[in-house]
Amino acid sequence: MHKVKIHITLKEGVLDPQGKAVQNSLQSLEYNNVQDVRVGKYMEVYLEESENLESQIDRMCDQLLANPVIENYTYTIEEAG
């Protein structure tokens, strides 16, 4: 079994209103050195061994987990205990 750690982030140049709200809140708490915040998603998917594991993960991300128009994704694959 494999554990796939997927990180999804907005592409550069895409507005991030949630990140801006977090930044403003941190600055209102006097964390004045915060210059920018980008909010993303993290998920773990557990998959059984497969011959085409990486292409299967790419298809999952492209078809459902990420919006390829405005988001990028990266992933790592680990052996699950």
Contacts in CASP RR format, 6 or more apart in sequence:
PFRMAT RR
TARGET T0000
AUTHOR 0000-0000-0000
METHOD contacts of the structure
MODEL  1
MHKVKIHITLKEGVLDPQGKAVQNSLQSLEYNNVQDVRVGKYMEVYLEES
ENLESQIDRMCDQLLANPVIENYTYTIEEAG
1 46 0 8 1.000
1 47 0 8 1.000
1 48 0 8 1.000
1 49 0 8 1.000
1 79 0 8 1.000
1 80 0 8 1.000
1 81 0 8 1.000
2 46 0 8 1.000
2 47 0 8 1.000
2 48 0 8 1.000
2 49 0 8 1.000
2 53 0 8 1.000
2 77 0 8 1.000
2 78 0 8 1.000
2 79 0 8 1.000
2 80 0 8 1.000
3 44 0 8 1.000
3 45 0 8 1.000
3 46 0 8 1.000
3 77 0 8 1.000
3 78 0 8 1.000
3 79 0 8 1.000
3 80 0 8 1.000
4 44 0 8 1.000
4 45 0 8 1.000
4 46 0 8 1.000
4 47 0 8 1.000
4 57 0 8 1.000
4 75 0 8 1.000
4 76 0 8 1.000
4 77 0 8 1.000
4 78 0 8 1.000
5 42 0 8 1.000
5 43 0 8 1.000
5 44 0 8 1.000
5 75 0 8 1.000
5 76 0 8 1.000
5 78 0 8 1.000
6 41 0 8 1.000
6 42 0 8 1.000
6 43 0 8 1.000
6 44 0 8 1.000
6 45 0 8 1.000
6 57 0 8 1.000
6 61 0 8 1.000
6 65 0 8 1.000
6 73 0 8 1.000
6 74 0 8 1.000
6 75 0 8 1.000
7 40 0 8 1.000
7 41 0 8 1.000
7 42 0 8 1.000
7 73 0 8 1.000
7 74 0 8 1.000
7 75 0 8 1.000
8 40 0 8 1.000
8 41 0 8 1.000
8 42 0 8 1.000
8 43 0 8 1.000
8 61 0 8 1.000
8 65 0 8 1.000
8 66 0 8 1.000
8 71 0 8 1.000
8 72 0 8 1.000
8 73 0 8 1.000
9 38 0 8 1.000
9 40 0 8 1.000
9 71 0 8 1.000
9 72 0 8 1.000
9 73 0 8 1.000
10 16 0 8 1.000
10 38 0 8 1.000
10 39 0 8 1.000
10 40 0 8 1.000
10 70 0 8 1.000
10 71 0 8 1.000
10 72 0 8 1.000
11 70 0 8 1.000
11 71 0 8 1.000
11 72 0 8 1.000
14 70 0 8 1.000
14 71 0 8 1.000
16 37 0 8 1.000
16 38 0 8 1.000
16 39 0 8 1.000
18 39 0 8 1.000
19 37 0 8 1.000
19 38 0 8 1.000
19 39 0 8 1.000
20 37 0 8 1.000
22 37 0 8 1.000
22 39 0 8 1.000
23 34 0 8 1.000
23 35 0 8 1.000
23 36 0 8 1.000
23 37 0 8 1.000
26 34 0 8 1.000
26 37 0 8 1.000
27 34 0 8 1.000
43 65 0 8 1.000
45 57 0 8 1.000
45 60 0 8 1.000
46 80 0 8 1.000
47 53 0 8 1.000
47 56 0 8 1.000
47 57 0 8 1.000
50 56 0 8 1.000
53 77 0 8 1.000
54 77 0 8 1.000
57 75 0 8 1.000
57 77 0 8 1.000
61 68 0 8 1.000
61 73 0 8 1.000
61 75 0 8 1.000
62 68 0 8 1.000
65 73 0 8 1.000
66 72 0 8 1.000
66 73 0 8 1.000
END
